[in-house]
Structure formats: C-alpha cells, structure tokens
C-alpha cells in the first residue's frame, strides 16, 4: 500500500474525523468529506475483489459504532448531524463490501 492509495487515505481521514469527535473538537467537515471520498474510492477499487484489505476492513467495522458513540458526547443539532453522518458512513461501508451481481 502506498501512502496515497484509497485505504491509506481512508485511514488518515477516519483518524482525523473520529479524533475530532472524540476529543470534543466537533464535526470536521474536511475530514468527513475526505473520508466519504476515500470510501467511494475503496468501493470502486474493491468492486471486483473477493476480499478487502485487512486495514480497510478494520476501519469499516468501526465506522458506525464509533461515530454513534461519539454522537452521545454532543447534544441537539450537533448530535443529530453526527448520527446522520454515522448512517451515511454505514451505507458507504456497505458499498465497499457489496456483493457483485454474479455472487448472488
């Protein structure tokens, strides 16, 4: 893996986005945009693969539960926005591991 491949970009963006929420720094729009773009790139790159890289899978399994847990640190619209992001990230993670039509 290079430092600019989709998985590396996803990990970097996830680390910044999650870290900002966990530390109380709030919703980092740039990190969120980078994360969603990296997830889309991973979904495209992995579409024909039978397996995803372990590091990518590690991030995918944390996206929703960690973001949902972080939402509990906030109130009102901030918490609602984080939960909306959690559901969007969950859907993008699903796209990353979607079965091909010929897989059933």
N, C-alpha and C positions, 0 to 999 in steps of 0.2 A: 504494500500500500504506500502510495506517495502522500505527501502532506497536503495535496490538493485534490485527492480523489473524493468522491461523494461521501464515503464513510468517514474519512478524516474531517471533512467539512461538517458533517452531521454531528460528530462527537464534539468538535470545537463549539459549534452553535448551541448544542444541548448543554454543554458545561456552563456557558455564559448565561443562557436563558434560565436554566434551573438554579444556578448560583445566585442570580439576581433576585429571583423569587424567594429562595430560602433565606437569604440574608436580610430580607426586608427592603431590598432596593427597588422593588416593584417590577412591573412588566417591561421588559427590554424589547422594544419594537424591532430594532435592528437584528437582535439575536433571534427573535421569533421568525422574522422574515427569512433570515439565513437558514434557520432550522427547517422551515417548511420547504424552501427551495432545495435544500440538501435531501430531504425526504423524497421529494418528487424525483430528483436525480437518481437516488438509490432505487426507487421503484422502477424507473425506466431501465436502469442498468441491470437490475436483478430479474427483470421480466422473463428472461429465457433461462435463468439458472434454476437448478434443482435445490440449491441451498444458498443461504446468505452467509456472509462472513460473521464469525462469532462476535466480533466487536459491534457490528451493526445490530445483531440480534440482542446483544446486551442493552443497547440504548432503546431499541424498540419495546422491550418488555418493561422498561422503566417510565416511558413517556407519560402514559395516562396516570398510573398510581402516584407518581411523584408530583405531577402537576396538580392532580386533585388534592393531594395532601398539602401542597403549597397554598392552594386556594383558601384553606382553612386558616391561614395566617392573616388573611385580609378580610375586609368587610365591604358590604354594599356592592357598588358597581365594579370595584376592583376585583372582588371575589368572583362576581358573575363573569367578568371578562376572562379571568384565568380559567374558569370552568368551561367557557366556550372554546378557549384555546385547547384545553385538555381533550375535548371531544373532537376537535379538528385534528389534533395530533394523533388521536386514536384512529381516526379514519385514514390518515396518511400512512400510519404504521400498517394498517390492514392492506393498503395498496402495495406496500413493499413486499408483502408475503402472499399476495393474491395468487390463487391457482390459475394456471393457464386453462383455456377452454378445453384443450385436449387432455388435461389432467383430471377432468371430471368436475 
